[in-house]
Amino acid sequence: MGLRIAYYRRKLGLTQDELADQLGCSWSFLSQLEANNGKRIHAPSLLLLFRMAKLFDIPVTKLFED
């Protein structure tokens, strides 16, 4: 999921900090999500996932595709 979030963020030309501001989450949390390095982090809330999908103008299911 992290790589897809990073892809859509870059597609919009946003930095991690800008996206975090628009989503109402911290930059560090977004950075951990995008890093996708297997560290144990808290999963994003459904609300955050739906906010991302709306901002990216995609169905939320796109964030889960392989």
SVG drawing of the C-alpha trace seen along z (x, -y; Angstrom):
<svg xmlns="http://www.w3.org/2000/svg" viewBox="-14 -21 26 29">
<polyline fill="none" stroke="black" stroke-width="0.4" points="0.0,0.0 2.8,-2.4 4.2,-2.4 0.7,-3.1 0.3,-6.0 3.7,-7.4 2.8,-7.0 -0.5,-8.9 1.1,-11.6 3.8,-12.2 1.3,-12.1 -0.4,-15.1 3.0,-16.8 2.7,-16.9 5.4,-16.4 4.8,-14.1 4.4,-17.1 1.8,-18.7 -0.2,-15.5 -0.1,-14.9 -1.5,-18.4 -4.3,-17.8 -5.2,-14.5 -4.9,-15.7 -2.2,-13.3 1.4,-13.7 4.3,-13.7 6.0,-11.0 3.0,-8.6 2.7,-9.2 6.4,-8.6 6.1,-5.3 3.2,-4.2 5.1,-5.0 8.3,-3.4 6.6,0.0 9.7,1.5 8.0,4.1 8.3,2.1 5.3,2.5 3.2,-0.6 -0.4,-1.4 -2.6,-0.8 -4.3,-3.9 -7.9,-4.4 -10.7,-3.8 -11.4,-7.6 -7.8,-8.3 -7.9,-5.8 -11.2,-7.3 -9.7,-10.8 -6.7,-9.7 -8.9,-8.0 -11.0,-11.2 -7.9,-13.4 -6.3,-11.1 -9.7,-10.8 -9.6,-7.0 -11.7,-4.3 -10.4,-3.3 -9.9,0.3 -7.0,-1.0 -4.9,-1.5 -5.1,2.3 -4.4,3.6 -1.2,5.5"/>
</svg>
